[in-house]
Amino acid sequence: MQKRAIPLVDLGQFVHGNAEERAAFVEKLGDAFHRIGFVGVVNHGVPQELIDRFYSE
């Protein structure tokens, strides 16, 4: 079985980027969903404390 890494996208690139950076983000996001069906998102603004709480409950 072939191992694949989960692609990561930086939401900050979309939120704070210019038109070219936003287009690159959308392209990368679409490619990740098309190839893998899953994507990790960084710089999403969700506090780590909240993420940890969800995992512990």
C-alpha positions, 0 to 999 in steps of 0.5 A: 500500500502506498503511503500518502501525506495529508496535504496542508493548506494555510488559511492565512494565505487565503484570508490575508493574501492578495488575489494571486495568493488566494487563487493559489490557496484555492488551487491547492485546496481543490487539488488536495481534495481531488487527490486525497479527499482530505486536507489539514488546515493551518492558521485557521484561528481555532485556539489550541485549547479548544482543539485539545478540549474536543479531543479530551471529551 
